[in-house]
């Protein structure tokens, strides 16, 4: 899901790009390059014994913020956002990880 819309779709990483593929409306598809990312961070809920991180957020340099919630959140899964974050940390270690200052 992204921005103010609660849309079903897929976040796809290919090469240096991240693409949103909307499940209902292909005109809502978009791609941005990892070189344009300023920050990447999770949104988490406090749970015992650890936080449940269910959303990955992107701050684009001089641009918008995007957020994508794991489709399995309601059932207690966060595997999809964890997989994206792990891939970004592996393939793009120079990205800034952590919430923005403001």
N, C-alpha and C positions, 0 to 999 in steps of 0.2 A: 504494500500500500504506500502511497506517497502523497505528500503535500496535504491539502485540505480534502482531497478526494479519498474515499475509501474504496479503492479499486483492486480487484483481483488481477494477478498477473505474475510474471516471473522476472527476477533480476538475474541477468546473464552476464558473466564476465568472460570476455574474449579478447585476448591480446592485451592491449593497454586501455581497453574500453569497458565500460559498464553500460548495459542496455536494459531499459525497462520495456518488457513486452506485455502489453495490456491484453487481458483475456477477452475483453468485450469489444474494444474499439481500437483498431490498428492506428488510427490517427493520433492516439494518445501515446504511442511508442516514442521513445527518445533514447539517445546515447550521449554519454559524456566521457571524456578521457580522464584517466587517473592522474595525468599531469595537471589537470585543472582542479584537483581536490586540495583544499586547504586543511581540512580536518576530517577525521573519521572517528566515530565513537558509538558506544552502545547506549540504549535506554534500558534501565533495569528496574525490577521491583524487588524490594527487600523481602527475602524469604529465609526461613531457617533450613539448613545451616549456611546457605550462601545466597547471593543475589541471583535472580532469574532474568537474564538479559534476553529480551524478546524483540528488540528493534535495533537496526543499524541506521546510523545517521551520517549524512555527508554534507559538508559545507563546501560549496564551490567557491574558488577564488573570485572575489568581486561579484558574487552572484547569489543564487538561491541556496536554500537548504532543502535537502530531500531526506525523507525517512521511509524506511521499509520495515514493516512488521512481519515476523515469522508467521506463515500461514498455519502453523501448528500451535500457536500461542494458547488458544483456548483449551487445547488438550494437554498443555504442559510441555510442549516441545519447542525448542529453540535451535534445532540442528541446522536449519537453513542459514540463519543469520550468523551463527558461529562458523559455519563453513566459509561464508563470504569473508568474514573478518580474518580467519586463519589464512585464506588465500591471499588477501591483501597484505597481511604481515609477512608472508613468505615471499611473494613476488615483488612487493613494493615497500621494502623496509624503511625507505626514507620518508614515507608519508608521515604526517603528524597525526598520531593517535591520541585521543583524549578529547573531552568536551571543550567547546570554545570558551574563551574568557568571558564573553558577554552573555 
